[in-house]
Amino acid sequence: MTPVTPVRWHAIAALTAVSAFTQIGQFGIGFMVLPVWLAHQGLDTPRAGLFSAAQWAGMFAGLLVAPRLVERFGAKRTVAIALAATVLAFVSIRALVWPLWIVPGFLIGLGMGLRWIANETWLYRMVPAHASGRVVGLHEALIAIAGVAGPALAAWYGVDGPLVFMAGAAFTLVAAVPLWLAGSDAADNATADVHQDQIVRPVAAHETMEAADATQFRKRSAQYAAGEPAKLIDPLVALGMVVVVVGGLGDGALFGLFPLFADGRGLSVTQTATLLTWFGVGGMVLQFPVGWLADRAGLATAVIVCAAVSALAIVSFALAAPASWLLGASALVLGGLNSAFLTLGVYAAACSDKSALIRNMRLISLTFCASSIAGPLIAGFAMKALGNDMLIWQLALASGALAVYTLGLLEGQRQPRGASSAS
């Protein structure tokens, strides 16, 4: 009998802390506060969309090169490179002018992409399968603190001074402490295969509910073990990729262009930062419940619930009066469920075959990043042509389409089984 490898919970906690601290710098300040600062510098909608797209392009580049860097230098050193790139961006941005602002924007995205693949692949290799949804949910809830901390700093201290940028560099540097405490990633890579048999049973249970039957899944797992993962995409991961397309469109457009949307609504800088904070609070408090729902009901059910409620929240946000309680409540739900799409995509990858984990995480992250590049570009030109409200209606359309698509996917799987039993 193969001895049970103890779960390194202290390393899981340390790597989750790395994500949480780094996310405050990279996303909370780099992706959420920087667009507000740029709007103060007089950037128009197309150029703001271009800057946001450059950030996501940097992230896309990081996702592409991260596996090679991990293979050559290891996960720990790759995360350290990501931290260094981010700090360099924050230190340099105030000394530059347009279009050179694109360079630190690209570096922040690059650091985020490198950290995502290197840190989270290392993390989820250690997570036991039966706790995947809850660990992913908790991890995403903690990194969602960035969505609160970044805008809160901007609302408290303002965006024109150097303090917010110094804070972005400081939070990124603090992440080096838990990274050091996590120990070496070499031992986790060596023992990853020991946990391989732990992933089949719980994922197969989800597969019978929403993507494929358990027999087909075990067959695909055997093909992975035989060294053929590059030729296959797990059905669970395929659905996760569709989900993160919607999440990426929302994140890229919402956080890149929301300050301009708010300005068109006549909201002050403080009101804008407050709404961004509500987006972050929603992202923080709703991720663990979403992970719990995925563990209990399966990925497809969680996707349908989140997409449908998200569409309703977006419509409510669009129709709410400025400074009303409904606007704040809608912002909380909208921010939380838009973040939930990424949580569900990461959950799909975390529940996949461990030997293909880095590949599946890369598929999810690249899909998310590509859609995040497209989001602000599409929304930026749509807003310029049809008005600022197009930002919100684009998000509502994407969420509604995701709910309909997933319902159709489930119905399409039920009908063949029903037809077979009838004959």
N, C-alpha and C positions, 0 to 999 in steps of 0.2 A: 504494500500500500504506500502511495506517495505521501510523504508527510505534508501536513497543512502548513503552508508558509504564513507566518504571522503578518497581519496587516500593519503597515507602518503608519499608524494614525498621526503620529507627531510630524512625519514628513508631509502627509496630506494636508495637515493644518498649516504647516510652514509654507507650502506652495500656494495654498489658498490665500494666505496673507500676502505673498508676492503679487498675486493677481490683483488683490484688493488695493494695495498701495499704488502699484503701477497704474492701475486703471484710473485712479484719481488724477494722476498727472497726465496720462496719455489721452484718456477719453473725457473725463470730467472737465479738465481745463483745456486740453489740446483740441478736442473735437466740439465741445459745447461752449466754452467761454471765448475761445479765439474768434469764432464768427461774430460774436457781439463786439469784440474789440475792432475787428475789421470793418464792421458796419459803422463804427465811430470814426474810422479813418476815411470814410466816404466811398467805400467799394459799392458798386452797383450790383444788381442781382446776377447778371451773367458772370462777372468776375468773382463774386462770392461763390457761385456754383462751381467755377473752375478751381478755386482754392480748395473747396471741399472735395471735389473729385481728385485733386492732386494728393490730398491726405489719404483717401481710399486707395489711390494708385500706389502710394508708398506702402500701404498695408498689403496690397496685392503682391507687390514685389517681395515683401518680407515673407509672406506665406509661401511663395515659390521657392525661395532660396533656403528657408528654414530647415527642411529635411536634410539638405546637403551639409549645412553647417552643423546640425545635430550629429550627423554621421561622422563628420571630421573632428569636431571639437567637443561633442557631448552637449546634452541639454542645458546643463548648468552654465557653461561658458557662453552658449548661444543666448540665454536670457541676459547674461551680463552685457553682451554686445548690444542687446535691445535697450537696456537701461542707459548705456553710454550714448547711443544715438539720440534718445529722447532728451537727456540732459543737455546735449549740445544744441538741440533745436531751441529749447527754452532760453538758453544763455544768449543765443545769437539773434533771435527774431526781432527784438526791439531796435537793433542796430541797422536793420534792413528796411527797404521800401519795396513797393510793388514794381515789377513782378517777382523780385527776389524773395518775397514772403513765401512763395511756393516751395522753396528749398527746405526751410524748417518744417513746413507743413508736411512735406514728403517724408522727412526724417522721423517725425512723430508717428506717422502711419507705418513706416518701415519698422520702427521699434515695437509698435503694437502687434504687427504681423509676426515678427520673430518671437516675441514673448508668448503670443497665443499658441503657436504650434509647439514650441519647445517646452514651455511650462505646463500646458494643459495635457499634452500627450504623456509627459512624465507623470503628472498627477493621476490621470485616469487609468494608467497601467496598474496603479496600486489599489484602486477602488474595487471592493468586492461587488460582484454582479448584482446581488440582491438589494444593494443600497445605491445603485447607480442614480436613480431618479432623485433621491433625496440629497445625495452628495452634490450632484449637478445643480439642483435647485438651490441648495445652501451656498454653493460657490458663486452662482450667478447673482444671488441676493446680496452677498457681500461685495462683489465687484460693482453692483448697482449703487453702492454708496457713492461711487464717483459721480453719478448723476445728481446727487444731492450736494455733495461737498463742493464740487466745482462751481455751480451756479450760486451756492450760498456764499462762497468767498467773494464772488463777483458782486453780489447784492450788498454785502457788508462793507467791502473795501473799495468797490468800484473797479472798473476794468482799465482805466487810463494809466494808473500808476504801475510800478514794476513789481509790486508785492505778489500779485496773482501769478506772474510768470516765475518768480522765485519760489512760490509754493509748489508750482508744477515740477520744478527741478528737485525740490526738497522731498516731496512724496516719492518721486522716482528713485532718489538715492536711498531713502529709508527702506525700500523694497529689497535692497542688497542684504540687509540683516537677516530676514527669514530665508532668503535664498542660501545664504551661508549655513544657516541652521538646518536646512533640509538634508544636508549630507551629500553623498555622492549619488549620481544617477546611474553609475555603472552597475551597482548591485540590483537595482530595479529592472534594468534591461536584461540582466542575466536570469532573473526569476520570472520574467513576464510570461514565459511559456508554461510555468507551473500552474498558473491561474487559468489556463486556456479552457479546461473542462468546466470551470465554474460559470461560463457565460452562456452555454448552450440552452440549459433548461429554462431560465427566466425569459430569454429572448424568444425562444420557440413558443412560449405561451403567448407572448404579444403577437407573434407572427400569425398564429391561428385566428386571432381576432381581427387583424387588419391588413396584412400584406401577403402572406403565403402560408401554406400549411407547414407543420413542424417537420414533416419528412423532407420537403424541399429545402427547408432551412438547414437541416443536418447534412444534407447532401452538399450544400454550398459551403458549409463549415469544413467538411472534409476536403473540398477543393481548395479552400484557403490553406489548410494544413499541408496540402500537397504542393504548395508554392504557386498557385494560380490566382492570387487575389487581384492582380492588375486587370484581369479579364472580366471581373464580375463586380456588380454593385449590389450590395445587400438591399433587399426591398425596404427595410426600415430606414437605411441611409438615403435611399432614393427619395422617400417621402420627406425626410429631414432636409434634403437639398431644396425641394420645392418650398418648404416652410421658410427656410432662411432667405430665399429670394424675396419673399414678402417682407421679412424682417429687415433685410438689407436696404430695400427700396425705402422703407420707412425711416430707418436710422440715418441713411445718407441724406435724404431730403429734409426730414424733420429737424435734425440738429444742425445741418448746414445752412438752412434757409429760414428757420423759424424766426430769428431776429428780424428779418425783412418782412415776414408775414405779420409779425406783431406790430412793427412800425406802421404798416399799412392799415392796421386796425386802430391806430392811435394809442397804443399802449406805451407807457414810459419804460425806461431801462429797468427800473426796479420791478415793475409788473412783469416784464419779460423774463428777468432772472427768477422771479418768484414762480412763474409757470414752468420754467425749465427745472426748478427745484421740485415741483409737483411731479413732473415727468420722472425725475430721479427717484422720488419717494415711492411712486408706483412700481418702478423697476425693482426697487429694493424689497418691498413687502410682498409682492405677488409671485416671486420666482420659486420660493420653496413650496407654496401651495400648488403651483403648476407642476413642479417635479413630482410631488406626492400624487397628483391626479394622473400623471403619466405612468407612475408605478402601479397605481390601482386599476386604471381603466384602459391603459394602452395609449400609444402615441396618437393614433388617428382620432380617438375620442377627444383627447386633450386638444388637438389641433382644431377640431370643429368648434369646441366650446370657446377657445381663445379667439379664433377668427371671427365668430359671430358676435361675441361680446365686444370685441375691438371695433368692428364696423359700427355698432350702435354707439359706442363711446365717441367715435370720431364725428358722427353726425351730430351728437349732442354737443360736442365741443364747438363745431362749426356754427351751431344755431344759438349758443349761449350768449348772453349779454356780457360785455366787458366788466371785469371786477365782480361778477356774480359768483355765488357759491357753486353753481352748476358748472361754471367754467373750470374752477379748481378741481372739482370732483371728476369731471370728464378728463382733465389733464392727467390726474393720478391714474385712472384706469387705462387711458390711452398709452401713457408711458410704460406702465407695467406690462400690458399685453403685447406692445410692440417689442419689448425686451424678451417677452416669453417666447416669441418665435425663434430667437436665437437659442434660448434655453432648450427648447424642444429639439432643435437641430443638433445641438451638442449632446443631448440625451440620446438621440438616435445613434450618433457615432460612438458614445461611451458604451452603449449596449451591444455594439457590433463585435465581431471576432477580434480578440486581443492581438493576434498576429498581424492584423490589417488595421490596427487602431490609428497609426500615424497617417496611413493613406486615407482612411475614412474621415479623420479629423481635418485633414487637408482638403478633401472634397467639400466638406461642409463649410470650412472657413473661406476657401476660394470662391465658392458660390455666393456666400454672404458678401464677400468683399466686392466681387464683380457687380452685383446688384446695387451695392452701396455707392459704387462709382457712377452707375447709370442714374441712380435716384436723384441726386442734386442737379445733374445735367438736364434730365427730362423735366423735372419740376421747375428749374430755373427759367428755361425757355417758355414753358407753359405759363408760368406766372407773369412773365414779361408780355406774353401775347394775350392772355385771357384774364389776368388779374391775380392778386395774391391768394385768393381763396382756392385756387387750383392746387395749392400745396396740400390742403386738407382733403379735398375730394379725390385726389390721386390715392391717398392712403386708404380712404374708405372703399374705393373700388378694388384695390388690391386685397384687402382683408375679406371683403365679401366674396371675391372670386376664389380665394383659398378655401373658404368654408364650403362653397358649392363644389369645388374640385374634390375635396376630401370626402364629402358625402357621396359623390359619384363614384369615387374609388371603392368605397365600402360596398355600395349597391352593386357595382360590377363584379365584386368578388362573391357576393351572396347568390346572385342569379345562376352562375354555372353550377354551384353545389345544389341549388334547388332543382334545376333542370335535370341534373344527374340522378337525384333521388327519385324524381317523378317518373323517369323512364325505367 
